[in-house]
Amino acid sequence: MGRPRILILGGTSEARLLAEALAARDDCDILLSLAGRTEKPAAQPVPVRIGGFGGAAALADFLKGGGYDLLINATHPFAERISVNAARAAEATGMAAIALRRPEWQRLPGDHWRDVRSIPAAIEALGPSPRQVFLATGRQGAHYAEAAAQHHYLVRSVDPVEPPLALANVDYILDRGPFTLEGELALLSRHHIDVIIAKNSGGGATYAKIEAARLLGIEVMMVTRAQASMVKTVETVEAVLAAVAHLFPSAMKRGV
């Protein structure tokens, strides 16, 4: 067969590293697809398309029309809709598919976690008494805080929350990880945070807030992940590269 064509559904640091590693081999054609939720995405080492596909059937048509041989889902662990659509599109086309899903964070001694199913469940679990809340789930779910206006919220996101929350007590921070432990300790202390709402995203870029919470004895409302992907799932970029080499051994040999 000719050069394998691979579509990577990205938006994570792992997707960028994977694209970089595959591009360096120069033995396959790569397209990285980003959802377009971030206004100024980081530079990527391969050609990029921006925007959604319009559902599983449309993604399947895109894969067939583009002559792709492999679909790699390297989206955020909480990008549930695209993960389901990717699995359905792969099944519909009979195409090989791999999901790159970084490991979850694990509770350690000193952590004060309360597992919750969703951001709304976390907001409800805050209780009726006013609290100083670090809402560290990004802008997509920030509006759920409006259901509990008695709390004071610190909202951190890469892009602005639009429209701004209909809350009297809210502060915004625009920032992109990775974050340092020293910086997170200072942030939590400066804003007198007594509870954090976070998604169990895994990875190192945003883990510092969890370490800081442990050191300061701060409670974390930890939003748990949905069920794992329906396709073959691996946890590291290296495991994806090994799977690609297994699927396309002749192409990989040419790239050595």
LODREN-259091 format. One line per field, with one value per atom (N, C-alpha, C): chain; atom name; residue in three letters; x, y, z. Coordinates in pm, whole numbers, plus 50000, padded with zeros to 5 digits. Example, Ala and Ser with C-alpha at 12.3 -4.5 7.8 and 13.67 -1.06 7.14 Angstrom:
kette	[A|A|A|A|A|A]
atom	[N|CA|C|N|CA|C]
rest	[Ala|Ala|Ala|Ser|Ser|Ser]
x	[51319|51230|51320|51285|51367|51290]
y	[49431|49550|49670|49775|49894|50003]
z	[50780|50780|50780|50708|50714|50787]
! end
This chain:
kette	[A|A|A|A|A|A|A|A|A|A|A|A|A|A|A|A|A|A|A|A|A|A|A|A|A|A|A|A|A|A|A|A|A|A|A|A|A|A|A|A|A|A|A|A|A|A|A|A|A|A|A|A|A|A|A|A|A|A|A|A|A|A|A|A|A|A|A|A|A|A|A|A|A|A|A|A|A|A|A|A|A|A|A|A|A|A|A|A|A|A|A|A|A|A|A|A|A|A|A|A|A|A|A|A|A|A|A|A|A|A|A|A|A|A|A|A|A|A|A|A|A|A|A|A|A|A|A|A|A|A|A|A|A|A|A|A|A|A|A|A|A|A|A|A|A|A|A|A|A|A|A|A|A|A|A|A|A|A|A|A|A|A|A|A|A|A|A|A|A|A|A|A|A|A|A|A|A|A|A|A|A|A|A|A|A|A|A|A|A|A|A|A|A|A|A|A|A|A|A|A|A|A|A|A|A|A|A|A|A|A|A|A|A|A|A|A|A|A|A|A|A|A|A|A|A|A|A|A|A|A|A|A|A|A|A|A|A|A|A|A|A|A|A|A|A|A|A|A|A|A|A|A|A|A|A|A|A|A|A|A|A|A|A|A|A|A|A|A|A|A|A|A|A|A|A|A|A|A|A|A|A|A|A|A|A|A|A|A|A|A|A|A|A|A|A|A|A|A|A|A|A|A|A|A|A|A|A|A|A|A|A|A|A|A|A|A|A|A|A|A|A|A|A|A|A|A|A|A|A|A|A|A|A|A|A|A|A|A|A|A|A|A|A|A|A|A|A|A|A|A|A|A|A|A|A|A|A|A|A|A|A|A|A|A|A|A|A|A|A|A|A|A|A|A|A|A|A|A|A|A|A|A|A|A|A|A|A|A|A|A|A|A|A|A|A|A|A|A|A|A|A|A|A|A|A|A|A|A|A|A|A|A|A|A|A|A|A|A|A|A|A|A|A|A|A|A|A|A|A|A|A|A|A|A|A|A|A|A|A|A|A|A|A|A|A|A|A|A|A|A|A|A|A|A|A|A|A|A|A|A|A|A|A|A|A|A|A|A|A|A|A|A|A|A|A|A|A|A|A|A|A|A|A|A|A|A|A|A|A|A|A|A|A|A|A|A|A|A|A|A|A|A|A|A|A|A|A|A|A|A|A|A|A|A|A|A|A|A|A|A|A|A|A|A|A|A|A|A|A|A|A|A|A|A|A|A|A|A|A|A|A|A|A|A|A|A|A|A|A|A|A|A|A|A|A|A|A|A|A|A|A|A|A|A|A|A|A|A|A|A|A|A|A|A|A|A|A|A|A|A|A|A|A|A|A|A|A|A|A|A|A|A|A|A|A|A|A|A|A|A|A|A|A|A|A|A|A|A|A|A|A|A|A|A|A|A|A|A|A|A|A|A|A|A|A|A|A|A|A|A|A|A|A|A|A|A|A|A|A|A|A|A|A|A|A|A|A|A|A|A|A|A|A|A|A|A|A|A|A|A|A|A|A|A|A|A|A|A|A|A|A|A|A|A|A|A|A|A|A|A|A|A|A|A|A|A|A|A|A|A|A|A|A|A|A|A|A|A|A|A|A|A|A|A|A|A|A|A|A|A|A|A|A|A|A|A|A|A|A|A|A|A|A|A|A|A|A|A|A|A|A|A|A|A|A|A|A|A|A|A|A|A|A|A|A|A|A|A|A|A|A|A|A|A|A|A|A|A|A|A|A|A|A|A|A|A|A|A]
atom	[N|CA|C|N|CA|C|N|CA|C|N|CA|C|N|CA|C|N|CA|C|N|CA|C|N|CA|C|N|CA|C|N|CA|C|N|CA|C|N|CA|C|N|CA|C|N|CA|C|N|CA|C|N|CA|C|N|CA|C|N|CA|C|N|CA|C|N|CA|C|N|CA|C|N|CA|C|N|CA|C|N|CA|C|N|CA|C|N|CA|C|N|CA|C|N|CA|C|N|CA|C|N|CA|C|N|CA|C|N|CA|C|N|CA|C|N|CA|C|N|CA|C|N|CA|C|N|CA|C|N|CA|C|N|CA|C|N|CA|C|N|CA|C|N|CA|C|N|CA|C|N|CA|C|N|CA|C|N|CA|C|N|CA|C|N|CA|C|N|CA|C|N|CA|C|N|CA|C|N|CA|C|N|CA|C|N|CA|C|N|CA|C|N|CA|C|N|CA|C|N|CA|C|N|CA|C|N|CA|C|N|CA|C|N|CA|C|N|CA|C|N|CA|C|N|CA|C|N|CA|C|N|CA|C|N|CA|C|N|CA|C|N|CA|C|N|CA|C|N|CA|C|N|CA|C|N|CA|C|N|CA|C|N|CA|C|N|CA|C|N|CA|C|N|CA|C|N|CA|C|N|CA|C|N|CA|C|N|CA|C|N|CA|C|N|CA|C|N|CA|C|N|CA|C|N|CA|C|N|CA|C|N|CA|C|N|CA|C|N|CA|C|N|CA|C|N|CA|C|N|CA|C|N|CA|C|N|CA|C|N|CA|C|N|CA|C|N|CA|C|N|CA|C|N|CA|C|N|CA|C|N|CA|C|N|CA|C|N|CA|C|N|CA|C|N|CA|C|N|CA|C|N|CA|C|N|CA|C|N|CA|C|N|CA|C|N|CA|C|N|CA|C|N|CA|C|N|CA|C|N|CA|C|N|CA|C|N|CA|C|N|CA|C|N|CA|C|N|CA|C|N|CA|C|N|CA|C|N|CA|C|N|CA|C|N|CA|C|N|CA|C|N|CA|C|N|CA|C|N|CA|C|N|CA|C|N|CA|C|N|CA|C|N|CA|C|N|CA|C|N|CA|C|N|CA|C|N|CA|C|N|CA|C|N|CA|C|N|CA|C|N|CA|C|N|CA|C|N|CA|C|N|CA|C|N|CA|C|N|CA|C|N|CA|C|N|CA|C|N|CA|C|N|CA|C|N|CA|C|N|CA|C|N|CA|C|N|CA|C|N|CA|C|N|CA|C|N|CA|C|N|CA|C|N|CA|C|N|CA|C|N|CA|C|N|CA|C|N|CA|C|N|CA|C|N|CA|C|N|CA|C|N|CA|C|N|CA|C|N|CA|C|N|CA|C|N|CA|C|N|CA|C|N|CA|C|N|CA|C|N|CA|C|N|CA|C|N|CA|C|N|CA|C|N|CA|C|N|CA|C|N|CA|C|N|CA|C|N|CA|C|N|CA|C|N|CA|C|N|CA|C|N|CA|C|N|CA|C|N|CA|C|N|CA|C|N|CA|C|N|CA|C|N|CA|C|N|CA|C|N|CA|C|N|CA|C|N|CA|C|N|CA|C|N|CA|C|N|CA|C|N|CA|C|N|CA|C|N|CA|C|N|CA|C|N|CA|C|N|CA|C|N|CA|C|N|CA|C|N|CA|C|N|CA|C|N|CA|C|N|CA|C|N|CA|C|N|CA|C|N|CA|C|N|CA|C|N|CA|C|N|CA|C|N|CA|C|N|CA|C|N|CA|C|N|CA|C|N|CA|C|N|CA|C|N|CA|C|N|CA|C|N|CA|C|N|CA|C|N|CA|C|N|CA|C|N|CA|C|N|CA|C|N|CA|C|N|CA|C|N|CA|C|N|CA|C|N|CA|C|N|CA|C|N|CA|C|N|CA|C|N|CA|C|N|CA|C|N|CA|C|N|CA|C|N|CA|C|N|CA|C|N|CA|C|N|CA|C|N|CA|C|N|CA|C|N|CA|C|N|CA|C|N|CA|C]
rest	[Met|Met|Met|Gly|Gly|Gly|Arg|Arg|Arg|Pro|Pro|Pro|Arg|Arg|Arg|Ile|Ile|Ile|Leu|Leu|Leu|Ile|Ile|Ile|Leu|Leu|Leu|Gly|Gly|Gly|Gly|Gly|Gly|Thr|Thr|Thr|Ser|Ser|Ser|Glu|Glu|Glu|Ala|Ala|Ala|Arg|Arg|Arg|Leu|Leu|Leu|Leu|Leu|Leu|Ala|Ala|Ala|Glu|Glu|Glu|Ala|Ala|Ala|Leu|Leu|Leu|Ala|Ala|Ala|Ala|Ala|Ala|Arg|Arg|Arg|Asp|Asp|Asp|Asp|Asp|Asp|Cys|Cys|Cys|Asp|Asp|Asp|Ile|Ile|Ile|Leu|Leu|Leu|Leu|Leu|Leu|Ser|Ser|Ser|Leu|Leu|Leu|Ala|Ala|Ala|Gly|Gly|Gly|Arg|Arg|Arg|Thr|Thr|Thr|Glu|Glu|Glu|Lys|Lys|Lys|Pro|Pro|Pro|Ala|Ala|Ala|Ala|Ala|Ala|Gln|Gln|Gln|Pro|Pro|Pro|Val|Val|Val|Pro|Pro|Pro|Val|Val|Val|Arg|Arg|Arg|Ile|Ile|Ile|Gly|Gly|Gly|Gly|Gly|Gly|Phe|Phe|Phe|Gly|Gly|Gly|Gly|Gly|Gly|Ala|Ala|Ala|Ala|Ala|Ala|Ala|Ala|Ala|Leu|Leu|Leu|Ala|Ala|Ala|Asp|Asp|Asp|Phe|Phe|Phe|Leu|Leu|Leu|Lys|Lys|Lys|Gly|Gly|Gly|Gly|Gly|Gly|Gly|Gly|Gly|Tyr|Tyr|Tyr|Asp|Asp|Asp|Leu|Leu|Leu|Leu|Leu|Leu|Ile|Ile|Ile|Asn|Asn|Asn|Ala|Ala|Ala|Thr|Thr|Thr|His|His|His|Pro|Pro|Pro|Phe|Phe|Phe|Ala|Ala|Ala|Glu|Glu|Glu|Arg|Arg|Arg|Ile|Ile|Ile|Ser|Ser|Ser|Val|Val|Val|Asn|Asn|Asn|Ala|Ala|Ala|Ala|Ala|Ala|Arg|Arg|Arg|Ala|Ala|Ala|Ala|Ala|Ala|Glu|Glu|Glu|Ala|Ala|Ala|Thr|Thr|Thr|Gly|Gly|Gly|Met|Met|Met|Ala|Ala|Ala|Ala|Ala|Ala|Ile|Ile|Ile|Ala|Ala|Ala|Leu|Leu|Leu|Arg|Arg|Arg|Arg|Arg|Arg|Pro|Pro|Pro|Glu|Glu|Glu|Trp|Trp|Trp|Gln|Gln|Gln|Arg|Arg|Arg|Leu|Leu|Leu|Pro|Pro|Pro|Gly|Gly|Gly|Asp|Asp|Asp|His|His|His|Trp|Trp|Trp|Arg|Arg|Arg|Asp|Asp|Asp|Val|Val|Val|Arg|Arg|Arg|Ser|Ser|Ser|Ile|Ile|Ile|Pro|Pro|Pro|Ala|Ala|Ala|Ala|Ala|Ala|Ile|Ile|Ile|Glu|Glu|Glu|Ala|Ala|Ala|Leu|Leu|Leu|Gly|Gly|Gly|Pro|Pro|Pro|Ser|Ser|Ser|Pro|Pro|Pro|Arg|Arg|Arg|Gln|Gln|Gln|Val|Val|Val|Phe|Phe|Phe|Leu|Leu|Leu|Ala|Ala|Ala|Thr|Thr|Thr|Gly|Gly|Gly|Arg|Arg|Arg|Gln|Gln|Gln|Gly|Gly|Gly|Ala|Ala|Ala|His|His|His|Tyr|Tyr|Tyr|Ala|Ala|Ala|Glu|Glu|Glu|Ala|Ala|Ala|Ala|Ala|Ala|Ala|Ala|Ala|Gln|Gln|Gln|His|His|His|His|His|His|Tyr|Tyr|Tyr|Leu|Leu|Leu|Val|Val|Val|Arg|Arg|Arg|Ser|Ser|Ser|Val|Val|Val|Asp|Asp|Asp|Pro|Pro|Pro|Val|Val|Val|Glu|Glu|Glu|Pro|Pro|Pro|Pro|Pro|Pro|Leu|Leu|Leu|Ala|Ala|Ala|Leu|Leu|Leu|Ala|Ala|Ala|Asn|Asn|Asn|Val|Val|Val|Asp|Asp|Asp|Tyr|Tyr|Tyr|Ile|Ile|Ile|Leu|Leu|Leu|Asp|Asp|Asp|Arg|Arg|Arg|Gly|Gly|Gly|Pro|Pro|Pro|Phe|Phe|Phe|Thr|Thr|Thr|Leu|Leu|Leu|Glu|Glu|Glu|Gly|Gly|Gly|Glu|Glu|Glu|Leu|Leu|Leu|Ala|Ala|Ala|Leu|Leu|Leu|Leu|Leu|Leu|Ser|Ser|Ser|Arg|Arg|Arg|His|His|His|His|His|His|Ile|Ile|Ile|Asp|Asp|Asp|Val|Val|Val|Ile|Ile|Ile|Ile|Ile|Ile|Ala|Ala|Ala|Lys|Lys|Lys|Asn|Asn|Asn|Ser|Ser|Ser|Gly|Gly|Gly|Gly|Gly|Gly|Gly|Gly|Gly|Ala|Ala|Ala|Thr|Thr|Thr|Tyr|Tyr|Tyr|Ala|Ala|Ala|Lys|Lys|Lys|Ile|Ile|Ile|Glu|Glu|Glu|Ala|Ala|Ala|Ala|Ala|Ala|Arg|Arg|Arg|Leu|Leu|Leu|Leu|Leu|Leu|Gly|Gly|Gly|Ile|Ile|Ile|Glu|Glu|Glu|Val|Val|Val|Met|Met|Met|Met|Met|Met|Val|Val|Val|Thr|Thr|Thr|Arg|Arg|Arg|Ala|Ala|Ala|Gln|Gln|Gln|Ala|Ala|Ala|Ser|Ser|Ser|Met|Met|Met|Val|Val|Val|Lys|Lys|Lys|Thr|Thr|Thr|Val|Val|Val|Glu|Glu|Glu|Thr|Thr|Thr|Val|Val|Val|Glu|Glu|Glu|Ala|Ala|Ala|Val|Val|Val|Leu|Leu|Leu|Ala|Ala|Ala|Ala|Ala|Ala|Val|Val|Val|Ala|Ala|Ala|His|His|His|Leu|Leu|Leu|Phe|Phe|Phe|Pro|Pro|Pro|Ser|Ser|Ser|Ala|Ala|Ala|Met|Met|Met|Lys|Lys|Lys|Arg|Arg|Arg|Gly|Gly|Gly|Val|Val|Val]
x	[50084|50000|50088|50028|50103|50119|50147|50164|50031|50030|49906|49859|49727|49666|49600|49638|49593|49526|49406|49336|49346|49402|49412|49309|49221|49130|49203|49238|49329|49269|49358|49320|49390|49476|49551|49700|49780|49925|49973|49906|49943|49921|49812|49785|49896|49941|50049|50178|50211|50333|50325|50208|50190|50206|50143|50156|50301|50371|50512|50595|50569|50646|50618|50492|50458|50513|50506|50557|50707|50778|50923|50964|50875|50908|50896|50809|50791|50754|50668|50625|50473|50402|50257|50207|50084|50023|49930|49950|49878|49792|49670|49585|49538|49559|49516|49391|49284|49157|49135|49106|49078|48934|48869|48727|48704|48805|48791|48735|48734|48680|48776|48905|49005|49033|49027|49040|49179|49283|49419|49490|49463|49526|49677|49744|49890|49932|50052|50105|50120|50096|50099|50201|50258|50364|50315|50182|50126|50009|49959|49840|49723|49644|49535|49404|49295|49161|49093|49010|48942|48792|48725|48580|48530|48402|48342|48307|48254|48219|48069|47990|47845|47788|47857|47805|47885|47847|47921|47914|47796|47782|47868|47869|47950|48098|48139|48279|48315|48225|48250|48265|48182|48193|48328|48371|48499|48613|48608|48714|48719|48602|48597|48638|48587|48619|48765|48830|48971|49065|49010|49095|49180|49127|49206|49211|49321|49343|49331|49344|49343|49287|49204|49150|49207|49269|49322|49247|49179|49106|49197|49257|49344|49285|49151|49083|49091|49038|49037|48955|48997|48923|48775|48738|48598|48527|48590|48525|48441|48330|48252|48180|48125|48046|48133|48248|48333|48389|48411|48462|48360|48234|48128|48116|48117|48105|48223|48342|48460|48446|48401|48384|48279|48170|48064|48110|48186|48237|48334|48419|48515|48441|48337|48259|48188|48131|48056|48145|48270|48361|48447|48446|48533|48679|48702|48839|48902|49033|49106|49100|49087|49078|49147|49209|49279|49238|49216|49191|49311|49365|49473|49410|49410|49338|49433|49481|49579|49520|49604|49553|49492|49394|49333|49430|49409|49479|49427|49515|49478|49481|49385|49380|49501|49569|49686|49657|49736|49718|49723|49628|49621|49524|49479|49380|49242|49166|49028|48937|48912|48832|48690|48595|48459|48427|48407|48378|48236|48222|48091|48081|47958|47937|47949|47929|47922|47949|47966|47984|47858|47737|47618|47611|47651|47652|47753|47866|47968|47915|47847|47791|47690|47606|47506|47571|47681|47749|47819|47832|47895|47814|47684|47598|47547|47464|47398|47485|47584|47666|47766|47789|47882|48024|48083|48219|48301|48434|48529|48570|48519|48528|48623|48718|48801|48739|48673|48609|48712|48778|48893|48857|48739|48691|48686|48738|48733|48601|48590|48473|48349|48365|48250|48141|48179|48078|48063|48123|48123|47984|47894|47761|47680|47718|47645|47655|47757|47774|47659|47589|47479|47366|47365|47261|47286|47405|47439|47513|47438|47498|47549|47527|47573|47724|47788|47932|48009|48137|48228|48314|48317|48385|48509|48613|48730|48729|48715|48702|48827|48894|49013|48984|49019|48997|49099|49117|49209|49150|49020|48949|48843|48798|48699|48567|48502|48367|48269|48203|48109|47973|47866|47866|47918|47960|48005|47894|47933|47835|47746|47621|47525|47539|47655|47687|47750|47721|47779|47921|47948|48076|48154|48226|48304|48426|48540|48664|48709|48774|48818|48970|49027|49169|49180|49250|49279|49422|49436|49569|49565|49679|49693|49805|49784|49886|50004|50110|50118|50135|50085|50092|50190|50252|50350|50286|50346|50296|50305|50415|50432|50325|50298|50197|50058|50026|49893|49876|49981|49974|49946|50016|49997|49856|49807|49673|49565|49572|49471|49473|49591|49603|49554|49591|49554|49402|49334|49189|49112|49184|49121|49029|49075|48994|48979|48855|48834|48778|48752|48709|48742|48783|48814|48719|48667|48593|48683|48715|48808|48760|48796|48773|48894|48871|48983|49041|49113|49166|49291|49365|49492|49598|49718|49827|49893|50002|50080|50056|49995|49986|49905|49800|49713|49707|49799|49796|49840|49910|49965|49856|49737|49630|49587|49597|49562|49667|49795|49902|49888|49857|49842|49726|49616|49501|49537|49617|49661|49743|49835|49922|49847|49743|49668|49545|49519|49401|49270|49270|49150|49072|48942|48855|48852|48844|48833|48708|48617|48505|48556|48581|48646|48542|48527|48432|48494|48426|48480|48452|48528|48514|48395|48348|48246|48312|48230|48281|48387|48484|48595|48546|48630|48599|48566|48485|48447|48551|48659|48763|48888|48985|49110|49169|49199|49244|49383|49470|49604|49626|49730|49749|49865|49949|50068|50089|50162|50199|50282|50370|50455|50371|50264|50178|50105|50066|50002|50102|50225|50327|50352|50353|50372|50255|50133|50015|50017|50059|50069|50172|50285|50389|50337|50253|50195|50095|50016|49915|49976|50085|50147|50295|50333|50476|50562|50511|50594|50621|50520|50540|50637|50627|50715|50859|50877|51014|51075|50992|51043|51087|51023|51054|51175|51225|51342|51466]
y	[49881|50000|50125|50238|50363|50419|50547|50612|50610|50559|50560|50703|50724|50852|50840|50930|50922|51051|51041|51156|51151|51257|51268|51371|51329|51422|51473|51604|51654|51757|51842|51942|51924|51823|51797|51805|51815|51816|51682|51573|51442|51433|51495|51494|51567|51679|51754|51673|51609|51527|51408|51349|51237|51282|51394|51446|51478|51533|51567|51442|51337|51213|51146|51145|51083|51164|51297|51383|51365|51343|51328|51201|51101|50976|50994|51085|51115|50990|50904|50785|50771|50877|50876|51020|51034|51165|51190|51301|51329|51454|51447|51566|51570|51684|51703|51788|51738|51809|51866|51997|52065|52115|52107|52144|52292|52375|52519|52591|52526|52590|52692|52676|52771|52874|53001|53108|53112|53088|53091|52960|52854|52725|52730|52642|52635|52591|52630|52589|52437|52381|52236|52198|52076|52037|51974|51964|51902|51987|51960|52033|52018|52124|52128|52168|52105|52151|52195|52297|52353|52336|52289|52281|52139|52127|51996|51930|51808|51732|51724|51747|51738|51602|51525|51395|51279|51158|51038|51008|51024|50993|51087|51215|51312|51284|51243|51207|51085|50987|50868|50906|50999|51044|51114|51194|51264|51163|51060|50958|50883|50845|50773|50864|50986|51079|51116|51119|51155|51038|50917|50800|50768|50791|50768|50619|50582|50443|50421|50529|50516|50643|50624|50735|50725|50833|50838|50946|50905|51000|51040|51158|51209|51337|51340|51456|51452|51557|51566|51450|51397|51285|51315|51443|51479|51522|51502|51532|51411|51394|51271|51256|51366|51355|51314|51379|51345|51204|51160|51024|50920|50943|50852|50855|50975|50987|50922|50935|50873|50721|50664|50519|50472|50546|50507|50522|50627|50648|50537|50498|50391|50260|50235|50112|50115|50230|50241|50222|50266|50257|50130|50060|49944|49982|50108|50161|50130|50110|50095|50225|50214|50332|50305|50410|50404|50527|50508|50621|50638|50759|50793|50865|50800|50850|50849|50966|50972|50918|50856|50799|50905|50863|50952|50982|51094|51119|51023|50982|50891|50963|50933|50992|50947|51043|51015|51051|51001|51040|51192|51248|51393|51460|51390|51446|51444|51549|51557|51570|51457|51456|51411|51471|51419|51394|51269|51236|51276|51344|51386|51350|51338|51292|51403|51528|51637|51770|51876|52009|52053|52034|52069|51995|51868|51793|51852|51899|51961|52091|52172|52298|52271|52172|52137|52090|52015|51959|52065|52187|52294|52328|52306|52334|52477|52510|52641|52754|52723|52828|52882|53014|53074|53017|52988|52934|53008|52996|53054|52942|52945|52833|52865|52777|52784|52691|52749|52670|52651|52536|52510|52409|52427|52333|52396|52516|52583|52657|52724|52810|52732|52609|52539|52512|52482|52451|52557|52674|52777|52828|52830|52888|52811|52687|52611|52676|52759|52826|52921|52966|53060|53001|52868|52802|52818|52863|52878|53010|53119|53253|53297|53217|53256|53242|53168|53146|53252|53266|53353|53262|53290|53202|53269|53189|53224|53130|53186|53105|53123|53012|53018|52946|53012|52952|53009|52940|52987|53107|53100|53209|53267|53390|53452|53375|53380|53323|53422|53379|53465|53396|53463|53593|53575|53682|53672|53614|53550|53486|53591|53557|53646|53629|53667|53653|53781|53815|53935|53909|53785|53752|53653|53705|53620|53697|53628|53682|53587|53646|53567|53574|53461|53456|53389|53453|53394|53341|53211|53152|53014|52968|52837|52762|52634|52554|52529|52469|52405|52506|52467|52551|52492|52578|52532|52521|52438|52422|52554|52624|52751|52852|52856|52948|52914|52785|52744|52766|52742|52770|52917|53003|53147|53188|53131|53165|53126|53005|52957|53038|53071|53149|53292|53353|53492|53510|53410|53421|53349|53301|53237|53122|53043|52932|52823|52775|52663|52539|52547|52429|52451|52343|52346|52251|52295|52206|52178|52051|52012|51885|51871|51747|51656|51526|51434|51410|51513|51511|51427|51406|51338|51429|51377|51454|51548|51609|51693|51841|51887|52031|52105|52041|52109|52039|51946|51870|51953|52063|52141|52190|52219|52264|52154|52027|51915|51897|51913|51909|52022|52141|52256|52236|52182|52155|52056|51956|51857|51925|52010|52075|52174|52237|52338|52280|52152|52090|52136|52169|52219|52104|52109|52007|52022|51908|51907|51829|51897|51829|51776|51645|51586|51526|51587|51535|51413|51299|51173|51161|51076|51057|50967|50983|50893|50761|50666|50536|50550|50461|50467|50447|50484|50474|50331|50319|50187|50129|50201|50150|50116|50056|50020|50145|50135|50250|50226|50327|50322|50451|50452|50564|50655|50618|50698|50717|50821|50845|50729|50676|50565|50442|50419|50305|50324|50448|50475|50450|50498|50479|50330|50252|50107|50046|50092|50040|50076|50198|50241|50156|50129|50045|49904|49856|49722|49720|49827|49833|49852|49930|49966|49934|49807|49774|49813|49801|49835|49984|50064|50210|50249|50188|50224|50187|50075|50036|50138|50190|50289|50416|50442|50565|50554|50432|50414|50471]
z	[50000|50000|50000|49963|49962|50102|50106|50236|50312|50435|50513|50539|50533|50566|50703|50791|50931|50969|51025|51080|51232|51290|51435|51483|51570|51636|51760|51758|51861|51954|52003|52100|52232|52243|52364|52334|52440|52422|52367|52404|52353|52202|52154|52010|51935|51991|51925|51923|52035|52042|51946|51937|51845|51701|51667|51531|51498|51595|51575|51551|51629|51614|51480|51438|51310|51193|51205|51099|51082|51192|51186|51110|51108|51036|50885|50842|50700|50620|50678|50606|50603|50643|50638|50625|50578|50563|50681|50750|50874|50857|50906|50921|51065|51129|51268|51268|51328|51332|51472|51479|51605|51603|51718|51725|51703|51735|51716|51837|51952|52072|52132|52102|52150|52042|52079|51981|51917|51996|51945|51979|51903|51933|51916|51987|51977|51837|51798|51667|51661|51545|51527|51420|51430|51336|51207|51187|51067|51018|50896|50849|50944|50956|51054|50986|51026|50991|51121|51111|51227|51210|51315|51313|51329|51366|51384|51251|51260|51140|51117|51222|51207|51238|51322|51362|51307|51354|51319|51169|51108|50966|50881|50918|50843|50860|50979|51000|50917|50911|50829|50682|50635|50496|50473|50571|50559|50550|50631|50631|50498|50449|50321|50206|50206|50098|50093|50209|50215|50200|50188|50170|50291|50411|50532|50566|50630|50669|50820|50897|51043|51105|51208|51286|51427|51474|51611|51687|51792|51877|51993|51982|52089|52146|52156|52213|52366|52429|52575|52634|52748|52809|52834|52840|52862|52734|52620|52492|52453|52521|52511|52377|52325|52202|52084|52067|51953|51969|52093|52113|52069|52103|52059|51907|51850|51704|51633|51690|51629|51627|51738|51745|51644|51633|51539|51395|51367|51230|51192|51284|51256|51230|51309|51289|51154|51119|50993|50871|50881|50767|50770|50883|50897|50911|50952|50960|51095|51094|51219|51297|51430|51515|51647|51699|51828|51908|52037|52126|52219|52221|52313|52432|52545|52662|52781|52818|52927|53058|53144|53269|53360|53438|53536|53650|53717|53842|53948|54036|54144|54278|54362|54495|54577|54640|54723|54868|54961|55101|55116|55188|55205|55112|55006|54916|54981|54963|55012|54890|54825|54704|54734|54662|54658|54512|54475|54336|54300|54187|54138|53991|53939|53802|53699|53742|53645|53715|53636|53694|53770|53715|53793|53926|53928|54054|54151|54099|54185|54244|54163|54211|54321|54301|54402|54531|54518|54635|54719|54667|54745|54869|54863|54978|54981|55079|55082|55136|55218|55278|55177|55175|55079|55092|54978|54976|54871|54886|54789|54694|54573|54480|54364|54341|54222|54119|54018|53913|53801|53804|53716|53608|53550|53449|53310|53294|53165|53145|53033|53011|52970|52918|52862|52966|53089|53190|53296|53274|53379|53411|53312|53336|53439|53467|53569|53706|53727|53856|53886|53785|53806|53889|53902|53983|54133|54170|54313|54330|54326|54326|54462|54565|54699|54715|54625|54636|54560|54594|54519|54433|54302|54208|54148|54136|54057|53937|53817|53696|53611|53579|53494|53363|53252|53121|53023|52911|52808|52735|52705|52637|52731|52707|52795|52798|52912|52927|52864|52757|52685|52672|52715|52785|52927|52992|53132|53219|53326|53414|53481|53497|53564|53715|53765|53906|53957|54082|54142|54191|54230|54293|54207|54108|54021|53971|53970|53914|53803|53701|53587|53573|53532|53498|53361|53269|53139|53142|53128|53137|53074|53032|52969|53039|53072|53136|53042|53092|53225|53339|53456|53574|53674|53754|53853|53990|54073|54209|54285|54270|54341|54298|54169|54119|54168|54173|54218|54368|54446|54590|54614|54540|54555|54514|54404|54354|54455|54506|54600|54729|54775|54898|54879|54767|54740|54732|54679|54663|54775|54877|54993|54951|54857|54804|54910|54927|55020|54950|54819|54743|54596|54531|54388|54316|54202|54113|53994|53973|53867|53798|53672|53599|53615|53627|53637|53497|53451|53315|53301|53411|53401|53340|53328|53269|53368|53325|53415|53403|53293|53268|53372|53426|53521|53657|53679|53804|53923|53901|54012|54108|54056|54145|54242|54196|54283|54392|54354|54453|54555|54504|54593|54689|54640|54726|54836|54800|54900|55010|54971|55068|55157|55100|55176|55244|55226|55288|55228|55098|55031|54969|54983|54925|54773|54703|54557|54518|54448|54384|54252|54245|54128|54035|53918|53819|53753|53764|53712|53564|53498|53355|53323|53199|53148|53111|53066|53026|52918|52921|52825|52683|52588|52446|52406|52298|52248|52153|52127|52038|52120|52053|52120|52187|52316|52392|52448|52432|52491|52569|52652|52745|52711|52615|52587|52437|52403|52264|52211|52294|52251|52215|52289|52260|52127|52096|51967|51854|51870|51766|51743|51849|51835|51760|51789|51720|51573|51541|51402|51328|51392|51330|51305|51394|51376|51262|51249|51143|51005|50999|50870|50874|50885|50901|50783|50660|50545|50540|50571|50571|50679|50795|50906|50873|50802|50765|50670|50577|50484|50555|50674|50744|50835|50853|50942|50878]
! end
